[in-house]
Amino acid sequence: MSRVVNVVVAGLGGQGAIKASDILADAACRAGHDVKKAEIHGMSQRGGSVTSDVRFGEKVLSPMVPRGEADFLVVLDPDQVEVNRPVLRDGGLVFGPDFVDEKTLTNRKSLNVALLGALSHHLDIPEASWLEAVRAALPERLHDVNEKAFRVGRATAARAAKP
């Protein structure tokens, strides 16, 4: 992969946007990509907006995704979808909180990992790298629920991609 892939993860403080971007960055690094990451916390401790840019490819020079150049937008809160849509390029994909049915998740707090599963369907990163990154980022007691959430998201994206 010679081009840089741009992903923006957005949500509200406490929803796991930063954790999701950490997992994405780790998975891309495990897959051998050069990775850069930047975060904007705002008033995240009080439920304010949080965004995290993750860029990866053969060689990445800057951690910030230029406005209008995100290939993917992963959003954890419905109110943050339209607020963050301007970062997306024409033809870019949005994975909003309604992309995965929360009823299919063992724990709704794993929505961030489920949306990463959906994103993973569109990226050239081996599933094993994703799962290793999930396990590295979370305590052992949360591994099973988050691995299941990842697979739910991945399967949902695979079904959505079929004509």
C-alpha positions in Angstrom: 0.0 0.0 0.0 1.7 3.2 -1.1 -1.1 5.7 -0.4 -2.0 6.9 3.1 -5.3 5.8 4.6 -7.0 8.5 6.6 -9.5 7.5 9.4 -11.2 9.9 11.9 -12.8 8.4 15.0 -15.3 10.7 16.7 -17.6 10.6 19.7 -18.2 12.0 23.1 -16.0 11.7 26.2 -16.2 8.3 27.7 -17.5 6.5 24.7 -14.2 4.9 23.7 -13.2 7.0 20.7 -9.6 7.3 21.9 -9.4 3.6 22.8 -10.8 2.8 19.3 -8.2 4.9 17.6 -5.4 3.3 19.8 -6.6 -0.1 18.7 -6.7 1.0 15.0 -3.2 2.5 15.2 -1.8 -0.6 16.9 -3.4 -3.0 14.4 -2.0 -0.9 11.5 1.4 -0.9 13.1 1.3 -4.7 13.7 0.5 -5.1 10.0 3.7 -3.2 9.1 2.4 0.2 8.3 3.9 3.6 9.2 1.3 5.1 11.6 0.6 8.6 12.9 -2.1 9.5 15.3 -3.5 12.8 16.8 -6.3 13.5 19.2 -8.5 16.4 20.1 -10.1 16.0 23.5 -12.0 19.2 24.0 -14.2 18.9 27.1 -14.1 15.1 26.8 -14.1 14.5 30.6 -17.5 16.1 30.7 -19.0 14.3 27.7 -17.7 16.8 25.1 -16.6 16.1 21.6 -13.6 13.9 21.0 -11.9 13.2 17.7 -8.8 11.2 16.9 -7.1 11.1 13.5 -5.2 7.9 12.5 -3.2 7.9 9.3 -1.3 4.9 8.0 0.5 3.6 4.9 4.0 3.1 3.6 5.2 6.6 4.8 3.1 9.1 6.7 4.4 12.6 7.2 1.7 14.2 9.3 -0.7 12.9 12.0 -3.6 15.2 11.2 -6.2 14.2 8.6 -6.7 17.3 6.3 -10.4 18.4 6.2 -12.2 16.7 3.4 -9.6 13.9 3.1 -10.8 11.2 5.5 -11.4 7.9 3.8 -13.4 6.6 6.8 -15.3 8.3 9.6 -16.1 6.1 12.6 -18.7 7.9 14.9 -19.8 6.6 18.3 -22.6 9.2 19.0 -25.5 10.1 16.6 -25.0 13.8 17.3 -21.5 13.7 16.1 -22.1 12.3 12.6 -23.1 15.6 10.8 -20.6 17.6 12.9 -17.7 15.5 11.7 -18.9 14.8 8.1 -16.9 17.6 6.6 -13.7 15.7 7.3 -14.8 13.0 4.9 -13.7 12.9 1.3 -16.1 12.4 -1.6 -16.8 8.7 -1.6 -15.6 8.1 1.9 -17.5 5.8 4.2 -19.2 6.6 7.5 -19.7 4.0 10.2 -22.2 5.6 12.6 -23.5 4.2 15.8 -26.5 2.8 14.0 -24.4 0.7 11.7 -24.2 -2.1 14.2 -27.4 -3.2 16.0 -26.6 -2.8 19.7 -28.9 -5.7 20.5 -26.4 -8.0 18.8 -23.7 -6.9 21.2 -23.1 -8.6 24.6 -22.2 -5.3 26.1 -23.2 -2.0 24.4 -20.0 -0.4 25.7 -18.2 -2.5 23.1 -19.8 -0.5 20.2 -16.4 1.2 19.5 -14.8 -2.2 18.9 -17.8 -3.4 16.8 -17.4 -0.3 14.6 -13.7 -1.1 14.2 -14.8 -4.6 13.1 -17.0 -2.9 10.4 -14.1 -0.7 9.4 -11.7 -3.7 9.3 -13.7 -5.2 6.4 -12.5 -2.3 4.3 -8.8 -2.2 5.3 -5.8 -4.2 4.3 -5.0 -5.2 7.9 -5.1 -8.9 8.8 -7.8 -9.9 11.3 -5.1 -11.4 13.5 -3.5 -8.0 13.8 -6.8 -6.4 14.9 -7.5 -9.1 17.5 -4.0 -8.8 18.9 -4.5 -5.0 19.2 -7.8 -5.5 20.9 -6.3 -7.9 23.4 -3.3 -5.5 24.0 -5.5 -2.5 24.7 -8.0 -4.1 27.1 -7.9 -6.0 30.3 -8.2 -9.8 29.9 -11.7 -9.9 31.4 -12.9 -7.8 28.4 -11.3 -9.8 25.7 -14.1 -12.2 24.9 -16.9 -9.6 24.8 -14.8 -7.3 22.6 -13.6 -10.0 20.2 -17.3 -11.0 19.7 -18.2 -7.3 19.1 -15.4 -7.0 16.6 -16.7 -10.0 14.7 -20.3 -8.7 14.8 -19.1 -5.5 13.2 -17.0 -7.3 10.6 -19.9 -9.6 9.7 -22.3 -6.6 9.5 -20.0 -4.8 7.1 -19.6 -8.0 4.9 -23.3 -8.3 4.7 -23.7 -4.6 3.8 -21.1 -4.9 1.1 -22.9 -7.7 -0.8 -25.1 -6.6 -3.6 
